[in-house]
Amino acid sequence: MLTTPQPSATTAAAPLAEADRPLSVRGLTVAYHHKPVLWDVDYSAPAGGPIAIVGPNGAGKSTFIRAVLGLVPRLSGEVRVFGRPVERQRRAIGYVPQRSSVDWDFPASALDVVAMGLYGRIGWLRPVRNRHREQALAHLDQVGMAEFAGRQIGQLSGGQQQRVFLARALAQDARLYFMDEPFAGVDAATERAIAKVLAELDRQGRTVVCVHHDLQTAPDYFRHVLLLNGRVVAAGPMETTFTVANLQVAYGGLLAAELAATAATA
Amino acid sequence: MILTVEDFLHIDLPALMAAVLAAVSCGLLGNFLVLRRQALIGDAISHLVLPGIVVGFLIAGEVLTVAMMAGALGAALVGVLLIEAIRRLGGIESGAAMGVVFTVMFAAGVVLLEQTGSAAVHLDVEHALYGALETTLWLTPTGWESLADPAVWATLPREVTTLAAVTAIVVAAIVLFYKELKIVAFDPDLATSLGFSARTVSAGLVVLVAMAAVAAFDAVGSILVIAMFICPASTARMLTDRLSRQLLLSVLAATLAGIGGYVLAAFGPFWFGGENSLNAAGMIAVVAGALQTLAMLLAPRYGVLPRMFRRWRIRATG
Protein backbone atom coordinates (compact mmCIF):
# COMPACT_ATOMS: atom_id res chain seq x y z
CA MET A 1 0.00 0.00 0.00
CA LEU A 2 2.92 2.25 0.60
CA THR A 3 4.05 3.63 -2.71
CA THR A 4 5.57 6.93 -1.78
CA PRO A 5 9.21 7.36 -1.00
CA GLN A 6 9.83 7.25 2.68
CA PRO A 7 13.04 9.09 3.23
CA SER A 8 14.44 8.01 6.50
CA ALA A 9 15.06 11.13 8.46
CA THR A 10 18.48 9.91 9.36
CA THR A 11 19.60 10.27 5.77
CA ALA A 12 18.84 13.96 5.81
CA ALA A 13 21.97 14.64 7.81
CA ALA A 14 24.86 12.53 8.99
CA PRO A 15 23.58 9.23 10.44
CA LEU A 16 22.50 9.66 14.03
CA ALA A 17 24.17 7.76 16.78
CA GLU A 18 21.66 5.64 18.66
CA ALA A 19 22.01 7.77 21.79
CA ASP A 20 21.24 10.96 19.83
CA ARG A 21 18.09 9.62 18.20
CA PRO A 22 15.23 11.20 20.14
CA LEU A 23 12.72 8.47 19.41
CA SER A 24 12.91 5.10 17.77
CA VAL A 25 9.81 2.92 17.54
CA ARG A 26 9.89 -0.59 16.13
CA GLY A 27 6.98 -2.91 15.42
CA LEU A 28 4.51 -1.02 17.60
CA THR A 29 1.05 -2.60 17.65
CA VAL A 30 -1.77 -1.37 19.90
CA ALA A 31 -5.37 -2.56 20.25
CA TYR A 32 -8.37 -1.29 22.18
CA HIS A 33 -10.86 -3.99 23.12
CA HIS A 34 -9.34 -6.46 20.66
CA LYS A 35 -9.64 -3.94 17.84
CA PRO A 36 -6.23 -2.99 16.48
CA VAL A 37 -5.58 0.73 16.31
CA LEU A 38 -1.95 0.74 15.30
CA TRP A 39 -0.28 -2.00 13.28
CA ASP A 40 3.41 -2.62 13.21
CA VAL A 41 4.49 1.00 13.33
CA ASP A 42 8.16 1.70 12.69
CA TYR A 43 9.30 5.25 13.15
CA SER A 44 12.58 6.93 13.80
CA ALA A 45 12.37 10.59 14.76
CA PRO A 46 15.09 12.90 13.53
CA ALA A 47 16.82 15.33 15.84
CA GLY A 48 16.26 18.96 14.99
CA GLY A 49 12.97 20.49 13.99
CA PRO A 50 9.51 19.90 15.38
CA ILE A 51 7.62 16.88 14.06
CA ALA A 52 3.90 16.80 13.25
CA ILE A 53 1.84 13.62 13.45
CA VAL A 54 -0.92 14.01 10.88
CA GLY A 55 -3.75 11.70 9.92
CA PRO A 56 -7.54 11.38 9.83
CA ASN A 57 -9.73 10.90 12.90
CA GLY A 58 -9.25 7.46 14.40
CA ALA A 59 -5.86 7.08 12.73
CA GLY A 60 -4.24 6.34 16.08
CA LYS A 61 -2.32 9.61 16.43
CA SER A 62 -3.04 10.10 20.14
CA THR A 63 -2.77 6.37 20.68
CA PHE A 64 0.71 6.46 19.16
CA ILE A 65 1.83 9.05 21.73
CA ARG A 66 0.07 7.30 24.59
CA ALA A 67 1.53 3.93 23.67
CA VAL A 68 5.01 5.40 23.37
CA LEU A 69 4.61 6.91 26.84
CA GLY A 70 3.31 3.62 28.22
CA LEU A 71 -0.12 5.08 29.06
CA VAL A 72 -1.86 2.42 26.97
CA PRO A 73 -0.48 -1.12 26.82
CA ARG A 74 1.54 -2.12 23.76
CA LEU A 75 0.65 -5.50 22.24
CA SER A 76 4.10 -5.59 20.73
CA GLY A 77 6.90 -3.27 19.80
CA GLU A 78 9.92 -1.60 21.18
CA VAL A 79 10.27 2.08 22.03
CA ARG A 80 13.66 3.64 22.62
CA VAL A 81 14.29 7.25 23.61
CA PHE A 82 17.82 8.56 23.17
CA GLY A 83 19.01 4.99 22.80
CA ARG A 84 17.45 3.60 25.95
CA PRO A 85 14.11 1.92 26.68
CA VAL A 86 11.44 4.58 27.18
CA GLU A 87 10.65 3.31 30.68
CA ARG A 88 14.11 4.39 31.79
CA GLN A 89 13.93 7.83 30.20
CA ARG A 90 10.99 9.38 32.04
CA ARG A 91 13.00 12.46 32.96
CA ALA A 92 13.88 13.09 29.33
CA ILE A 93 10.25 13.19 28.24
CA GLY A 94 7.64 15.92 28.57
CA TYR A 95 3.96 15.45 27.81
CA VAL A 96 1.14 17.84 26.96
CA PRO A 97 -2.10 15.84 26.95
CA GLN A 98 -5.31 16.95 25.27
CA ARG A 99 -6.94 19.73 27.22
CA SER A 100 -10.13 17.72 27.64
CA SER A 101 -8.26 14.94 29.44
CA VAL A 102 -8.42 16.62 32.84
CA ASP A 103 -11.10 18.07 35.10
CA TRP A 104 -10.69 21.84 35.03
CA ASP A 105 -12.95 22.22 38.07
CA PHE A 106 -10.13 20.77 40.14
CA PRO A 107 -9.21 23.03 43.08
CA ALA A 108 -5.82 24.09 41.75
CA SER A 109 -4.35 27.37 40.53
CA ALA A 110 -2.46 27.84 37.27
CA LEU A 111 0.73 27.91 39.33
CA ASP A 112 -0.16 24.61 41.05
CA VAL A 113 -0.60 22.91 37.69
CA VAL A 114 2.67 24.26 36.28
CA ALA A 115 4.48 23.16 39.45
CA MET A 116 3.27 19.61 38.72
CA GLY A 117 5.74 19.60 35.83
CA LEU A 118 8.49 19.79 38.45
CA TYR A 119 7.19 16.85 40.51
CA GLY A 120 9.34 14.35 38.60
CA ARG A 121 12.49 16.16 39.64
CA ILE A 122 11.25 16.86 43.16
CA GLY A 123 10.66 13.13 43.65
CA TRP A 124 8.53 11.03 45.96
CA LEU A 125 7.65 12.36 49.41
CA ARG A 126 9.38 15.73 49.03
CA PRO A 127 7.10 18.76 49.23
CA VAL A 128 6.84 21.59 46.70
CA ARG A 129 8.98 24.46 48.02
CA ASN A 130 9.07 28.18 47.33
CA ARG A 131 11.93 27.89 44.85
CA HIS A 132 9.79 25.41 42.85
CA ARG A 133 6.94 27.91 42.86
CA GLU A 134 9.31 30.60 41.59
CA GLN A 135 10.43 28.31 38.78
CA ALA A 136 6.82 27.55 37.93
CA LEU A 137 6.06 31.27 37.83
CA ALA A 138 8.94 31.84 35.43
CA HIS A 139 7.54 29.19 33.08
CA LEU A 140 4.09 30.78 33.28
CA ASP A 141 5.75 34.05 32.30
CA GLN A 142 7.31 32.33 29.26
CA VAL A 143 3.81 31.70 27.90
CA GLY A 144 2.53 35.13 28.93
CA MET A 145 0.43 33.82 31.80
CA ALA A 146 2.27 35.14 34.87
CA GLU A 147 -0.59 37.45 35.83
CA PHE A 148 -2.95 34.47 36.06
CA ALA A 149 -0.74 32.42 38.39
CA GLY A 150 -3.21 32.46 41.26
CA ARG A 151 -6.33 31.96 39.18
CA GLN A 152 -8.29 28.72 39.62
CA ILE A 153 -7.78 26.79 36.38
CA GLY A 154 -11.49 26.51 35.61
CA GLN A 155 -11.71 30.31 35.41
CA LEU A 156 -9.25 30.48 32.52
CA SER A 157 -10.21 30.49 28.86
CA GLY A 158 -9.49 27.43 26.75
CA GLY A 159 -6.44 29.04 25.22
CA GLN A 160 -5.14 30.10 28.61
CA GLN A 161 -5.61 26.56 29.88
CA GLN A 162 -3.61 25.29 26.95
CA ARG A 163 -0.84 27.74 27.77
CA VAL A 164 -0.83 26.51 31.37
CA PHE A 165 -0.32 22.99 30.04
CA LEU A 166 2.49 24.26 27.85
CA ALA A 167 4.17 26.00 30.80
CA ARG A 168 3.86 22.77 32.75
CA ALA A 169 5.64 20.94 29.93
CA LEU A 170 8.39 23.57 29.96
CA ALA A 171 8.77 22.98 33.69
CA GLN A 172 9.44 19.32 32.92
CA ASP A 173 12.65 20.51 31.23
CA ALA A 174 12.59 17.53 28.86
CA ARG A 175 14.71 16.73 25.80
CA LEU A 176 11.78 15.17 23.97
CA TYR A 177 8.23 16.51 24.10
CA PHE A 178 4.98 14.88 23.09
CA MET A 179 2.02 17.20 22.60
CA ASP A 180 -1.49 16.08 21.79
CA GLU A 181 -3.26 18.69 19.66
CA PRO A 182 -1.99 21.79 21.49
CA PHE A 183 -3.35 24.02 18.73
CA ALA A 184 -6.88 22.60 18.92
CA GLY A 185 -9.49 25.30 19.48
CA VAL A 186 -7.21 28.02 20.81
CA ASP A 187 -7.31 31.77 20.28
CA ALA A 188 -4.82 33.70 18.18
CA ALA A 189 -2.76 34.85 21.18
CA THR A 190 -2.38 31.28 22.36
CA GLU A 191 -1.51 30.06 18.89
CA ARG A 192 1.29 32.63 18.76
CA ALA A 193 2.46 31.65 22.25
CA ILE A 194 2.58 27.99 21.31
CA ALA A 195 4.43 28.74 18.07
CA LYS A 196 6.94 30.80 20.02
CA VAL A 197 7.49 27.98 22.49
CA LEU A 198 7.92 25.45 19.67
CA ALA A 199 10.55 27.67 18.07
CA GLU A 200 12.28 28.24 21.39
CA LEU A 201 12.37 24.52 22.20
CA ASP A 202 13.77 23.87 18.71
CA ARG A 203 16.45 26.51 19.23
CA GLN A 204 17.47 24.77 22.44
CA GLY A 205 17.83 21.50 20.53
CA ARG A 206 14.80 19.84 22.06
CA THR A 207 12.60 17.62 19.94
CA VAL A 208 8.84 18.12 19.84
CA VAL A 209 6.47 15.49 18.48
CA CYS A 210 3.04 16.98 18.08
CA VAL A 211 -0.32 15.60 17.02
CA HIS A 212 -1.63 18.24 14.64
CA HIS A 213 -5.06 18.32 13.08
CA ASP A 214 -4.84 21.41 10.93
CA LEU A 215 -3.37 20.57 7.54
CA GLN A 216 -3.26 24.26 6.58
CA THR A 217 -0.82 25.25 9.28
CA ALA A 218 1.21 22.05 9.56
CA PRO A 219 3.94 23.22 7.18
CA ASP A 220 4.25 26.55 9.06
CA TYR A 221 5.06 25.07 12.43
CA PHE A 222 6.74 21.75 11.68
CA ARG A 223 9.84 20.67 9.82
CA HIS A 224 9.05 16.95 9.71
CA VAL A 225 5.87 14.95 9.41
CA LEU A 226 4.68 11.48 10.31
CA LEU A 227 1.59 10.58 8.29
CA LEU A 228 -0.37 7.99 10.16
CA ASN A 229 -3.45 5.96 9.46
CA GLY A 230 -3.29 2.80 11.51
CA ARG A 231 0.06 2.23 9.87
CA VAL A 232 2.79 4.61 8.87
CA VAL A 233 1.76 6.10 5.53
CA ALA A 234 4.88 8.18 5.13
CA ALA A 235 7.45 9.94 7.25
CA GLY A 236 10.12 12.49 6.50
CA PRO A 237 10.81 16.18 5.93
CA MET A 238 7.76 18.34 5.35
CA GLU A 239 8.77 19.41 1.80
CA THR A 240 9.14 15.93 0.42
CA THR A 241 6.62 14.00 2.51
CA PHE A 242 3.65 16.35 2.98
CA THR A 243 2.46 15.77 -0.59
CA VAL A 244 -0.96 15.42 -2.12
CA ALA A 245 -0.26 11.80 -2.99
CA ASN A 246 0.74 10.93 0.57
CA LEU A 247 -2.15 12.84 2.11
CA GLN A 248 -4.60 11.08 -0.17
CA VAL A 249 -3.22 7.73 0.95
CA ALA A 250 -3.46 8.81 4.59
CA TYR A 251 -6.96 10.16 4.26
CA GLY A 252 -8.17 7.39 1.98
CA GLY A 253 -8.90 9.66 -0.96
CA LEU A 254 -11.31 11.77 1.07
CA LEU A 255 -11.28 15.52 0.86
CA ALA A 256 -9.18 15.28 -2.26
CA ALA A 257 -9.83 18.80 -3.49
CA GLU A 258 -9.30 20.34 -0.10
CA LEU A 259 -6.12 18.40 0.36
CA ALA A 260 -4.82 19.43 -3.02
CA ALA A 261 -5.35 23.06 -2.14
CA THR A 262 -3.57 22.59 1.16
CA ALA A 263 -0.60 20.75 -0.22
CA ALA A 264 -0.20 23.24 -3.03
CA THR A 265 0.40 25.99 -0.53
CA ALA A 266 2.82 23.85 1.47
CA MET B 1 -33.22 15.67 81.94
CA ILE B 2 -30.16 16.30 84.04
CA LEU B 3 -26.84 15.46 82.51
CA THR B 4 -24.26 14.47 85.09
CA VAL B 5 -20.55 14.77 84.46
CA GLU B 6 -20.18 11.01 84.97
CA ASP B 7 -22.85 10.20 82.41
CA PHE B 8 -21.27 12.57 79.94
CA LEU B 9 -17.80 11.08 80.42
CA HIS B 10 -19.04 7.48 80.37
CA ILE B 11 -21.52 7.62 77.52
CA ASP B 12 -21.30 10.81 75.51
CA LEU B 13 -17.58 11.57 75.41
CA PRO B 14 -16.49 8.20 73.92
CA ALA B 15 -19.35 8.34 71.44
CA LEU B 16 -18.41 11.90 70.47
CA MET B 17 -14.77 10.91 70.01
CA ALA B 18 -15.74 7.91 67.88
CA ALA B 19 -18.12 10.01 65.79
CA VAL B 20 -15.62 12.82 65.18
CA LEU B 21 -12.70 10.49 64.43
CA ALA B 22 -14.81 8.41 62.04
CA ALA B 23 -16.09 11.54 60.34
CA VAL B 24 -12.63 13.09 60.02
CA SER B 25 -10.83 10.01 58.70
CA CYS B 26 -13.52 9.23 56.11
CA GLY B 27 -14.07 12.92 55.33
CA LEU B 28 -10.40 13.54 54.57
CA LEU B 29 -10.13 10.59 52.20
CA GLY B 30 -13.43 11.60 50.66
CA ASN B 31 -11.73 14.69 49.20
CA PHE B 32 -9.69 12.55 46.87
CA LEU B 33 -12.59 10.25 46.01
CA VAL B 34 -14.86 13.18 45.15
CA LEU B 35 -12.15 14.97 43.13
CA ARG B 36 -11.48 11.81 41.15
CA ARG B 37 -15.23 11.47 40.56
CA GLN B 38 -15.05 8.16 42.37
CA ALA B 39 -17.31 8.96 45.29
CA LEU B 40 -19.06 5.66 44.70
CA ILE B 41 -15.87 3.80 45.59
CA GLY B 42 -16.29 4.81 49.23
CA ASP B 43 -19.83 3.48 49.10
CA ALA B 44 -18.76 0.26 47.38
CA ILE B 45 -15.86 -0.44 49.70
CA SER B 46 -17.79 0.27 52.88
CA HIS B 47 -20.26 -2.43 51.79
CA LEU B 48 -18.08 -5.01 50.18
CA VAL B 49 -15.80 -5.33 53.21
CA LEU B 50 -18.61 -6.90 55.25
CA PRO B 51 -17.97 -10.56 54.29
CA GLY B 52 -14.27 -10.00 55.03
CA ILE B 53 -15.08 -8.62 58.46
CA VAL B 54 -17.28 -11.62 59.23
CA VAL B 55 -14.66 -14.09 58.00
CA GLY B 56 -12.00 -12.30 60.05
CA PHE B 57 -14.27 -12.51 63.07
CA LEU B 58 -14.98 -16.21 62.49
CA ILE B 59 -11.29 -17.08 62.14
CA ALA B 60 -10.28 -15.09 65.21
CA GLY B 61 -13.27 -16.37 67.16
CA GLU B 62 -13.70 -12.99 68.83
CA VAL B 63 -14.05 -9.34 67.98
CA LEU B 64 -10.39 -8.79 67.18
CA THR B 65 -9.65 -5.58 65.33
CA VAL B 66 -6.56 -6.88 63.54
CA ALA B 67 -8.34 -9.99 62.24
CA MET B 68 -11.37 -8.04 61.09
CA MET B 69 -9.19 -5.38 59.48
CA ALA B 70 -7.19 -8.05 57.63
CA GLY B 71 -10.40 -9.73 56.51
CA ALA B 72 -11.79 -6.40 55.32
CA LEU B 73 -8.66 -5.54 53.35
CA GLY B 74 -8.78 -9.01 51.78
CA ALA B 75 -12.41 -8.45 50.83
CA ALA B 76 -11.57 -4.99 49.44
CA LEU B 77 -8.85 -6.55 47.29
CA VAL B 78 -11.20 -9.29 46.04
CA GLY B 79 -13.85 -6.65 45.38
CA VAL B 80 -11.54 -4.35 43.42
CA LEU B 81 -10.28 -7.29 41.33
CA LEU B 82 -13.85 -8.45 40.67
CA ILE B 83 -14.88 -4.93 39.62
CA GLU B 84 -11.89 -4.74 37.24
CA ALA B 85 -12.66 -8.23 35.87
CA ILE B 86 -16.33 -7.48 35.25
CA ARG B 87 -15.46 -4.15 33.69
CA ARG B 88 -12.91 -5.66 31.31
CA LEU B 89 -14.47 -9.02 30.50
CA GLY B 90 -18.06 -7.85 30.41
CA GLY B 91 -17.28 -4.52 28.83
CA ILE B 92 -19.45 -2.88 31.50
CA GLU B 93 -18.99 0.68 32.68
CA SER B 94 -17.15 0.82 36.03
CA GLY B 95 -20.01 2.36 38.04
CA ALA B 96 -22.30 -0.51 37.05
CA ALA B 97 -19.59 -3.09 37.73
CA MET B 98 -19.13 -1.56 41.18
CA GLY B 99 -22.85 -1.70 41.83
CA VAL B 100 -22.99 -5.39 40.95
CA VAL B 101 -19.98 -6.35 43.06
CA PHE B 102 -20.69 -4.41 46.22
CA THR B 103 -24.34 -5.43 46.52
CA VAL B 104 -23.49 -9.10 45.97
CA MET B 105 -20.63 -8.99 48.45
CA PHE B 106 -22.66 -7.10 51.06
CA ALA B 107 -25.47 -9.63 50.66
CA ALA B 108 -22.97 -12.46 51.04
CA GLY B 109 -21.74 -10.78 54.22
CA VAL B 110 -25.29 -10.55 55.60
CA VAL B 111 -25.91 -14.24 54.82
CA LEU B 112 -22.62 -15.17 56.48
CA LEU B 113 -23.57 -13.12 59.53
CA GLU B 114 -26.96 -14.76 59.91
CA GLN B 115 -25.90 -18.30 59.12
CA THR B 116 -22.76 -18.57 61.21
CA GLY B 117 -24.17 -17.33 64.47
CA SER B 118 -21.83 -14.34 64.51
CA ALA B 119 -24.95 -12.23 64.72
CA ALA B 120 -25.67 -13.43 68.22
CA VAL B 121 -22.31 -12.35 69.56
CA HIS B 122 -21.59 -8.82 68.51
CA LEU B 123 -22.13 -8.24 64.83
CA ASP B 124 -25.57 -7.97 63.38
CA VAL B 125 -27.14 -6.36 60.37
CA GLU B 126 -28.56 -3.42 62.27
CA HIS B 127 -25.14 -2.76 63.75
CA ALA B 128 -23.66 -2.95 60.27
CA LEU B 129 -26.03 -0.26 59.01
CA TYR B 130 -26.37 2.07 61.97
CA GLY B 131 -23.28 1.29 64.01
CA ALA B 132 -23.12 1.21 67.76
CA LEU B 133 -22.17 4.70 68.86
CA GLU B 134 -24.57 4.54 71.80
CA THR B 135 -23.00 1.38 73.18
CA THR B 136 -19.46 2.73 73.05
CA LEU B 137 -18.89 3.11 76.76
CA TRP B 138 -15.89 4.40 78.70
CA LEU B 139 -16.49 3.63 82.35
CA THR B 140 -13.13 4.51 83.89
CA PRO B 141 -13.23 8.34 84.08
CA THR B 142 -14.64 9.50 87.39
CA GLY B 143 -14.68 13.23 86.74
CA TRP B 144 -13.05 15.97 84.66
CA GLU B 145 -9.83 15.76 86.71
CA SER B 146 -9.51 12.02 86.00
CA LEU B 147 -8.95 12.89 82.31
CA ALA B 148 -5.46 14.12 83.28
CA ASP B 149 -4.53 10.56 84.22
CA PRO B 150 -2.87 8.60 81.37
CA ALA B 151 -4.06 5.34 82.96
CA VAL B 152 -7.64 6.41 82.31
CA TRP B 153 -6.85 7.09 78.66
CA ALA B 154 -5.31 3.63 78.40
CA THR B 155 -8.76 2.17 78.96
CA LEU B 156 -10.40 3.95 76.01
CA PRO B 157 -12.93 1.73 74.23
CA ARG B 158 -11.47 -0.40 71.45
CA GLU B 159 -13.53 1.35 68.74
CA VAL B 160 -12.11 4.73 69.72
CA THR B 161 -8.47 3.64 69.84
CA THR B 162 -8.83 1.92 66.48
CA LEU B 163 -10.38 5.02 64.97
CA ALA B 164 -7.70 7.23 66.49
CA ALA B 165 -4.97 5.03 65.02
CA VAL B 166 -6.61 4.96 61.59
CA THR B 167 -7.16 8.73 61.65
CA ALA B 168 -3.49 9.22 62.49
CA ILE B 169 -2.47 6.95 59.60
CA VAL B 170 -4.80 8.77 57.19
CA VAL B 171 -3.50 12.20 58.23
CA ALA B 172 0.12 11.05 58.00
CA ALA B 173 -0.43 9.50 54.57
CA ILE B 174 -2.08 12.65 53.22
CA VAL B 175 0.65 14.90 54.61
CA LEU B 176 3.44 12.69 53.28
CA PHE B 177 1.89 11.92 49.89
CA TYR B 178 0.00 15.19 49.38
CA LYS B 179 1.81 15.99 46.15
CA GLU B 180 1.40 12.46 44.78
CA LEU B 181 -2.30 12.26 45.67
CA LYS B 182 -2.87 15.66 44.10
CA ILE B 183 -1.20 14.96 40.77
CA VAL B 184 -2.79 11.52 40.41
CA ALA B 185 -6.21 12.98 41.18
CA PHE B 186 -5.77 15.81 38.67
CA ASP B 187 -3.89 14.17 35.82
CA PRO B 188 -3.18 10.45 36.21
CA ASP B 189 -1.51 10.26 32.78
CA LEU B 190 0.99 12.98 33.57
CA ALA B 191 1.58 11.44 37.00
CA THR B 192 2.35 8.08 35.42
CA SER B 193 4.58 9.61 32.76
CA LEU B 194 6.53 11.40 35.52
CA GLY B 195 7.08 8.15 37.40
CA PHE B 196 4.28 8.47 39.96
CA SER B 197 2.34 5.40 38.94
CA ALA B 198 -1.35 6.32 39.07
CA ARG B 199 -2.09 2.66 39.69
CA THR B 200 0.15 2.46 42.76
CA VAL B 201 -1.19 5.67 44.26
CA SER B 202 -4.81 4.64 43.56
CA ALA B 203 -4.21 1.25 45.15
CA GLY B 204 -2.78 2.98 48.22
CA LEU B 205 -5.85 5.20 48.37
CA VAL B 206 -8.14 2.17 48.17
CA VAL B 207 -6.28 0.54 51.07
CA LEU B 208 -6.68 3.70 53.16
CA VAL B 209 -10.36 3.95 52.24
CA ALA B 210 -10.90 0.31 53.21
CA MET B 211 -9.13 0.83 56.54
CA ALA B 212 -11.11 3.97 57.34
CA ALA B 213 -14.35 2.32 56.22
CA VAL B 214 -13.79 -0.70 58.47
CA ALA B 215 -12.77 1.28 61.53
CA ALA B 216 -15.65 3.71 61.10
CA PHE B 217 -18.10 1.01 60.12
CA ASP B 218 -17.54 -0.80 63.40
CA ALA B 219 -18.37 2.33 65.39
CA VAL B 220 -20.86 4.24 63.28
CA GLY B 221 -22.21 1.86 60.63
CA SER B 222 -22.09 1.93 56.87
CA ILE B 223 -24.70 4.65 56.32
CA LEU B 224 -22.60 7.23 58.13
CA VAL B 225 -19.46 5.97 56.41
CA ILE B 226 -20.95 6.70 53.00
CA ALA B 227 -22.18 10.12 54.08
CA MET B 228 -18.77 11.00 55.49
CA PHE B 229 -16.88 9.98 52.37
CA ILE B 230 -18.91 12.42 50.33
CA CYS B 231 -20.52 15.26 52.33
CA PRO B 232 -17.59 17.01 54.08
CA ALA B 233 -15.47 16.97 50.92
CA SER B 234 -18.19 18.33 48.67
CA THR B 235 -19.19 20.90 51.30
CA ALA B 236 -15.58 22.08 51.47
CA ARG B 237 -15.27 22.12 47.67
CA MET B 238 -18.04 24.75 47.52
CA LEU B 239 -16.09 27.05 49.82
CA THR B 240 -12.59 27.19 48.33
CA ASP B 241 -10.54 26.77 45.18
CA ARG B 242 -7.45 25.49 46.95
CA LEU B 243 -6.93 21.83 47.69
CA SER B 244 -5.03 22.36 50.95
CA ARG B 245 -7.76 24.64 52.24
CA GLN B 246 -10.41 22.22 51.04
CA LEU B 247 -8.82 19.45 53.11
CA LEU B 248 -8.87 21.63 56.24
CA LEU B 249 -12.44 22.76 55.64
CA SER B 250 -13.54 19.15 55.15
CA VAL B 251 -12.07 18.32 58.57
CA LEU B 252 -14.01 21.23 60.01
CA ALA B 253 -17.26 20.13 58.32
CA ALA B 254 -16.76 16.53 59.46
CA THR B 255 -16.10 17.63 63.04
CA LEU B 256 -19.14 19.91 63.05
CA ALA B 257 -21.33 17.13 61.68
CA GLY B 258 -19.98 14.63 64.22
CA ILE B 259 -20.48 16.84 67.25
CA GLY B 260 -23.66 18.57 66.03
CA GLY B 261 -25.29 15.33 64.92
CA TYR B 262 -24.48 13.52 68.12
CA VAL B 263 -25.67 16.36 70.35
CA LEU B 264 -28.91 16.72 68.38
CA ALA B 265 -29.56 12.98 68.50
CA ALA B 266 -28.67 12.48 72.16
CA PHE B 267 -30.16 15.61 73.67
CA GLY B 268 -32.32 17.20 70.97
CA PRO B 269 -35.47 15.14 71.60
CA PHE B 270 -35.45 16.09 75.30
CA TRP B 271 -35.42 19.79 74.47
CA PHE B 272 -38.69 19.20 72.67
CA GLY B 273 -40.17 17.09 75.45
CA GLY B 274 -39.36 13.74 73.86
CA GLU B 275 -38.33 10.78 75.95
CA ASN B 276 -35.93 8.81 73.81
CA SER B 277 -32.78 9.88 72.06
CA LEU B 278 -32.41 9.35 68.31
CA ASN B 279 -29.95 7.23 66.38
CA ALA B 280 -26.74 9.26 66.44
CA ALA B 281 -25.20 7.94 63.21
CA GLY B 282 -28.34 8.81 61.31
CA MET B 283 -28.46 12.31 62.79
CA ILE B 284 -24.78 12.92 62.01
CA ALA B 285 -25.46 12.05 58.38
CA VAL B 286 -28.44 14.43 58.42
CA VAL B 287 -26.29 17.27 59.78
CA ALA B 288 -23.61 16.53 57.19
CA GLY B 289 -26.27 16.78 54.51
CA ALA B 290 -27.60 20.01 56.00
CA LEU B 291 -24.11 21.55 55.99
CA GLN B 292 -23.74 20.56 52.36
CA THR B 293 -27.08 22.19 51.53
CA LEU B 294 -26.11 25.37 53.34
CA ALA B 295 -22.82 25.50 51.46
CA MET B 296 -24.58 24.98 48.14
CA LEU B 297 -26.97 27.81 48.93
CA LEU B 298 -24.61 30.30 50.55
CA ALA B 299 -21.03 29.66 49.41
CA PRO B 300 -19.63 33.05 48.33
CA ARG B 301 -18.51 32.07 44.84
CA TYR B 302 -20.40 28.89 43.97
CA GLY B 303 -23.51 29.21 46.14
CA VAL B 304 -26.88 29.54 44.45
CA LEU B 305 -28.04 32.63 46.36
CA PRO B 306 -24.87 34.74 45.96
CA ARG B 307 -24.87 33.87 42.25
CA MET B 308 -28.49 34.96 41.92
CA PHE B 309 -27.70 38.13 43.83
CA ARG B 310 -24.76 38.94 41.55
CA ARG B 311 -26.89 38.41 38.46
CA TRP B 312 -29.66 40.56 39.91
CA ARG B 313 -27.18 43.35 40.68
CA ILE B 314 -25.73 43.26 37.20
CA ARG B 315 -29.20 43.51 35.74
CA ALA B 316 -30.18 46.28 38.17
CA THR B 317 -27.14 48.41 37.37
CA GLY B 318 -26.95 47.53 33.66
Interface residues (C-beta under 8 A of the other chain):
Chain A: H33 R66 L69 G70 L71 R90 I93 Y95 P97 S101 V102 D103 F106 P107 A108 S109 D112 V113 M116 Y119 G120 I122 W124 L125 R126 P127 V128 Q152 R168 Q172
Chain B: L35 R37 G91 L176 F177 Y178 K179 E180 K182 I183 A185 F186 D187 D189 L190 A191 T192 S193 L194 G195 F196 R237 T240 D241 R242 L243 Q246
